[in-house]
Amino acid sequence: MKAVSLFSGCGGFDKGAQLAGVDIIWANDIDSAAGKFYRSYFPNAEFVEKDIKKITDFPNADLLIGCY
């Protein structure tokens, strides 16, 4: 199962999803410090460091993860 993750932070929720067998293919957060850590923790996921309001295209996935 492939997932897109919004408001990902450093990836704590995504790690739990990954341990449950989910493949995180794309993630987003506006925080550069979180992005640096996320990229090191999930090197196979594309991480977009950008305001969510400015993103117009998302990859196809089976699951959408959104954290607060």
C-alpha positions in Angstrom: 0.0 0.0 0.0 1.4 3.4 -1.0 0.8 6.6 0.9 1.0 10.4 0.6 1.8 12.2 3.9 0.7 15.8 4.5 1.9 18.0 7.4 4.6 15.3 8.0 6.9 16.9 10.4 9.9 14.8 11.1 7.9 11.6 10.3 6.8 10.1 13.6 3.4 9.1 12.4 4.8 8.0 9.1 7.2 5.7 10.9 4.3 4.0 12.5 2.6 3.6 9.2 5.8 2.2 7.7 6.1 -0.3 10.5 2.5 -1.4 9.6 3.6 -2.1 6.0 2.7 1.2 4.3 5.2 2.6 1.7 5.4 6.4 2.1 6.1 7.7 -1.4 5.6 11.4 -1.0 5.5 13.7 2.1 5.2 17.5 2.8 5.9 20.0 5.5 6.8 23.7 5.5 9.4 23.3 8.3 13.0 23.0 7.0 14.4 21.4 10.2 11.7 18.7 10.0 12.4 18.2 6.3 16.1 17.7 7.0 15.3 14.9 9.5 12.5 13.4 7.4 14.8 13.1 4.4 17.4 11.2 6.4 14.8 8.9 8.0 12.8 8.2 4.8 15.4 8.5 1.9 13.1 6.7 -0.6 10.2 9.2 -0.1 10.0 12.4 -2.1 9.8 15.2 0.5 8.4 18.6 -0.7 9.2 21.5 1.7 6.5 23.9 0.7 3.3 25.6 1.9 0.5 23.1 1.3 -1.6 25.9 -0.3 1.0 26.2 -3.1 1.1 22.5 -4.0 -1.1 21.7 -7.0 -0.2 18.1 -7.8 0.0 15.1 -5.7 1.0 11.5 -6.7 -1.5 8.7 -6.9 -1.6 6.7 -3.7 -3.8 4.2 -1.8 -3.7 6.2 1.5 -3.6 9.8 2.6 -1.9 10.5 5.9 -2.5 13.9 7.5 -1.1 14.9 10.9 -1.7 18.0 12.9 
